[in-house]
């Protein structure tokens, strides 16, 4: 799995990638996808162009492999969020102390490297988060993690932990994320059997340069 984020011209670019399988080729697959992602972003590609570049790189270098991925672009000034989901678990939108149901649920699209083979176009979706909203992205290794009792961590337990034990306690995003990571590790006795990546983004409107009334 791979994750990346960068800030340029007031726009946050973020992505989480997960390569097929659990072997060395899985890591190489994700690395190629990540390299293509960064190259497209640095060349100024829009979101559809970025995903298309990754699809092409996957077909060229690993035609018998694939990766899933979710790509986010957040305008920090307006809060406008654009995203594309390529066969990846949909992110969670956390508002206040609740998960907004189906906020990122979209029609399924094939993983990276398969779209051109099945001749399916990519779709970019948009949303307008409210101040304080958090977007939580993750790989399936999080919700499919199994403990000693062979019980999956599960999406419901995942969301419940984020809301009731972290967000509801008023914890900052980094601390909420740290607690969540420890909960996943504790459920598996600190032995992960699959790639497990979590990324949390919290949007707050920029602070005005002159917040005091009457100051020019």
ABEGO torsion letter per residue (X at the ends): XBBBBBBBGGBBBBBBBBBBEABAAAAAAAAAAAAAAAAAAAAGBBAAAAAAAAAAAAAAABAABBBBBBBBBBBAAAGBBBBBBBGBBBBBBBBEABBBBGAABBBBBBBBGAAAAAGBBBBBBBBBBBBGBBBBBBBAAAAABBBAAGBBAEAAAAAAAAAAAAAAAGBBAAAAAAAAAAAAAAAAGGBBABBBBBBBBBBBBBBBABABBGBX
